[in-house]
């Protein structure tokens, strides 16, 4: 078998899958190219310092959470 027939067999065999792979590769390349040509996003630039200086609280504020009983009370039986 010569190289011409081998080459044509390589192109003809599974041609649909090869065409889909080629289209997907082109679209992927197009997306990357579009992203690299965009200007940098504004939030990547230097951010100015905040206008108000935040100072920490002198002591942390702790609010005690109510503690639920570990075992609930049993309901008392009615007296007769």
Secondary structure, DSSP 8 states (H G I E B T S, - for coil): --HHHHHHHHHHTTHHHHHHHHHHHHHHHHHHHHHHTS---GGGS-----SS-----SS----------SS---------
